Amino acid sequence: MKVELKEKEKTLAVAQEKSAGILQDITSSTAKAEKKKTEVQAVKDTLASEREVIAEDKRLVEEDLAAAKPALDEAESALNAITQKDIIMLKSLKKPPDVIKRLFDG
């Protein structure tokens, strides 16, 4: 029985060493995972801040666009109102105003 007990103690010692090694590996992996988690959280925080800035920029740009849209629509309507006859008439002017000269030269 003493021999059997010594064998079991040796087996137990080997198992404890393996367990200690595995525990050390797990502890090391956990520490690495925590470090990575901290890094990821820092990136998430940075991205959240950037998202807020981008959202504000987007809001301002959309406001500017909404303010400019009526002028764009009006200019497009004015362009659509010009006919070929109007262009021929302007080209036929002997002394067109400076604005028309710049328009045709540019």
VEXMARVO-60724 format. One line per field, with one value per residue (C-alpha): residue number from 1; chain; x, z, y. Coordinates in steps of 0.2 Angstrom, whole numbers, plus 5000, padded with zeros to 4 digits. Each point is the difference from the previous one (the first is absolute). Layout:
<nodes>
i	c(NUM / ...);
ch	c(A / ...);
c1	c(X / ...);
c3	c(Z / ...);
c2	c(Y / ...);
</nodes>
This chain:
<nodes>
i	c(1 / 2 / 3 / 4 / 5 / 6 / 7 / 8 / 9 / 10 / 11 / 12 / 13 / 14 / 15 / 16 / 17 / 18 / 19 / 20 / 21 / 22 / 23 / 24 / 25 / 26 / 27 / 28 / 29 / 30 / 31 / 32 / 33 / 34 / 35 / 36 / 37 / 38 / 39 / 40 / 41 / 42 / 43 / 44 / 45 / 46 / 47 / 48 / 49 / 50 / 51 / 52 / 53 / 54 / 55 / 56 / 57 / 58 / 59 / 60 / 61 / 62 / 63 / 64 / 65 / 66 / 67 / 68 / 69 / 70 / 71 / 72 / 73 / 74 / 75 / 76 / 77 / 78 / 79 / 80 / 81 / 82 / 83 / 84 / 85 / 86 / 87 / 88 / 89 / 90 / 91 / 92 / 93 / 94 / 95 / 96 / 97 / 98 / 99 / 100 / 101 / 102 / 103 / 104 / 105 / 106);
ch	c(A / A / A / A / A / A / A / A / A / A / A / A / A / A / A / A / A / A / A / A / A / A / A / A / A / A / A / A / A / A / A / A / A / A / A / A / A / A / A / A / A / A / A / A / A / A / A / A / A / A / A / A / A / A / A / A / A / A / A / A / A / A / A / A / A / A / A / A / A / A / A / A / A / A / A / A / A / A / A / A / A / A / A / A / A / A / A / A / A / A / A / A / A / A / A / A / A / A / A / A / A / A / A / A / A / A);
c1	c(5000 / 5015 / 5007 / 4983 / 4999 / 5017 / 4995 / 4984 / 5010 / 5012 / 4985 / 4993 / 5016 / 5001 / 4982 / 5003 / 5015 / 4990 / 4985 / 5012 / 5007 / 4983 / 4994 / 5015 / 4996 / 4982 / 5006 / 5011 / 4987 / 4988 / 5012 / 5003 / 4981 / 4997 / 5014 / 4992 / 4983 / 5007 / 5008 / 4983 / 4990 / 5012 / 4998 / 4981 / 5000 / 5010 / 4989 / 4984 / 5008 / 5004 / 4982 / 4993 / 5011 / 4996 / 4981 / 5001 / 5010 / 4987 / 4986 / 5008 / 5003 / 4982 / 4994 / 5011 / 4994 / 4982 / 5004 / 5008 / 4987 / 4987 / 5013 / 5006 / 4982 / 4997 / 5016 / 4996 / 4982 / 5008 / 5012 / 4986 / 4991 / 5014 / 4996 / 5011 / 4991 / 5006 / 5018 / 5000 / 4993 / 5014 / 5013 / 4993 / 5002 / 5013 / 5006 / 4994 / 5001 / 5016 / 4991 / 4994 / 5018 / 5007 / 4987 / 5004 / 5019 / 5001);
c3	c(5000 / 5004 / 4982 / 4993 / 5010 / 4994 / 4982 / 5002 / 5009 / 4985 / 4988 / 5010 / 5000 / 4981 / 4998 / 5012 / 4989 / 4984 / 5009 / 5005 / 4983 / 4992 / 5014 / 4995 / 4982 / 5004 / 5011 / 4986 / 4987 / 5011 / 5003 / 4981 / 4997 / 5012 / 4993 / 4982 / 5007 / 5007 / 4983 / 4991 / 5012 / 4997 / 4981 / 5003 / 5010 / 4987 / 4987 / 5010 / 5001 / 4982 / 4996 / 5010 / 4991 / 4983 / 5004 / 5005 / 4983 / 4991 / 5008 / 4996 / 4982 / 4998 / 5006 / 4988 / 4986 / 5005 / 5000 / 4983 / 4992 / 4996 / 4991 / 4990 / 4995 / 4995 / 4990 / 4991 / 4996 / 4993 / 4989 / 4994 / 4995 / 4988 / 4982 / 4985 / 4993 / 5016 / 4997 / 4981 / 5005 / 5013 / 4987 / 4987 / 5012 / 4992 / 5017 / 5013 / 5019 / 5009 / 5009 / 4984 / 4993 / 5015 / 4999 / 4981 / 5003 / 5015);
c2	c(5000 / 5012 / 4996 / 5004 / 5016 / 5006 / 4997 / 5010 / 5014 / 5000 / 5000 / 5014 / 5010 / 4998 / 5005 / 5015 / 5006 / 4998 / 5010 / 5013 / 5002 / 5001 / 5012 / 5011 / 4999 / 5005 / 5014 / 5006 / 4999 / 5009 / 5014 / 5001 / 5000 / 5014 / 5010 / 4998 / 5004 / 5016 / 5004 / 4996 / 5011 / 5015 / 4998 / 4999 / 5016 / 5009 / 4994 / 5005 / 5018 / 5000 / 4994 / 5015 / 5012 / 4993 / 5000 / 5019 / 5003 / 4991 / 5010 / 5016 / 4995 / 4994 / 5017 / 5009 / 4989 / 5003 / 5019 / 4999 / 4989 / 5013 / 5011 / 4985 / 4996 / 5018 / 5000 / 4984 / 5007 / 5016 / 4989 / 4990 / 5016 / 5005 / 4995 / 4999 / 5015 / 5010 / 4995 / 5005 / 5016 / 5003 / 4995 / 5012 / 5016 / 5011 / 5007 / 4988 / 5005 / 4995 / 4986 / 4992 / 5002 / 4991 / 4986 / 4996 / 5002 / 4989);
</nodes>
